[in-house]
């Protein structure tokens, strides 16, 4: 970016941030605030989800400024680290809703295992039928599992962890975009069912959406993330053997 495009104080600040890990951290936090403002102004629509907008804004900014992703991630990794504690923190609302979870445990397990198998098998069947390479088919299998688990599963089964992470991200964004409209279309009004479906199909990004709508939906969505990760890691090797990979 040329000196003349920015006032001198901002140019000096930009020059400093661009060479420091603070760039990624500052850009991530500022972008999230901007995306949250846009989402609030739009009335919290599915397509204005702050996570989705943040990804779009940050990707555009990196392309325009030609900053390498590695340089950006040097600072963004501090926010990335918090993903683990944030996921663990979902245990708090789960604990408060433990009686409801125990009461519906049988229905939860049947629904989750069915959804988990269908999510993986359908993607793999379609990719296989379209002639996708083996590594792509395997990487598609854990697309509905949270990123760290999906990358580990893909690596152990002969897939490509970075590609699995991309599929996870695309699945989450698509899930957020269509889940609420799909629930209305199917007349699914039970927050427990909505949360379980969203978490099973579209992991953490959909869970964040559910938490913003209703705490019960967020609890069941967070529960689905953990259980889906366990279920997928158990049955996906069987699917891979069935496909002969």
C-alpha positions, 0 to 999 in steps of 0.5 A, a space after each residue: 500500500 503506497 504512502 500517499 494512500 494513507 495519512 502519515 500517522 495511519 501509514 506508520 501504524 500500518 507499517 508497524 502492524 504489518 511487520 508484527 504478529 499484532 497484525 493478525 490479532 488486530 485484524 481478527 478482532 476488528 473484523 469480528 466487531 465490524 461483522 457483529 455490527 453488520 449482523 445486528 443492523 441486518 437483524 441477525 439474518 442467517 446470511 449475515 452471521 458474524 463468523 461468515 462475514 468475518 471470513 469474507 472480510 478477512 479473505 478480501 482484506 488479505 487479497 487486497 493487501 497481498 499479505 501472506 496468510 502465514 504472516 496473518 496467522 502469526 497473530 491470529 493464532 492467539 485467537 485460534 488457541 482460544 477455540 479449545 477453551 471456548 469449546 470446553 466452556 460449552 460444558 457449563 450450559 450442558 451441565 445446567 441442562 443435564 436433566 433434559 439431556 438424560 431424559 432424551 438420551 435415547 432419542 439423542 443417540 439414535 438421531 445423532 448416529 443416524 445423522 452422522 452416518 448419513 452426513 459422511 456416507 452421502 458426501 463420500 458416495 457423491 464424490 466417489 460417483 463423480 470420480 473424485 480421487 481417493 484422498 478427496 473422498 476420504 477428506 470429505 468423510 469428516 466434513 461435519 466434524 469440528 476441524 481438529 478432529 476432522 483433520 486428525 481423522 483424515 490424516 489417519 485414513 489417508 486423506 488430506 488434513 488441509 482439504 478436510 479443514 476446507 470442507 469443514 469450513 464450507 459445511 459450517 458456512 452452508 449449514 448456518 446459511 440454510 439451517 433456520 430456513 430449513 427448520 421453518 420449511 420442515 416445521 421443526 420448532 423444538 429447540 432441542 431438535 434444531 440444536 441437535 441437527 445443526 450441531 451434527 450437520 454443521 459443527 461449531 459454526 452452526 452451534 454459535 448460531 444456535 447459541 445466539 438464538 436460544 440457549 437450549 438449542 445451543 446446548 444440544 448443538 454443543 452436545 452434538 459436536 462432541 458426540 458426532 466427533 466420537 461417532 465419526 471417528 468410530 464408523 468412518 474407518 468402516 466406510 473407508 474400507 467399504 469404499 476400498 480405500 
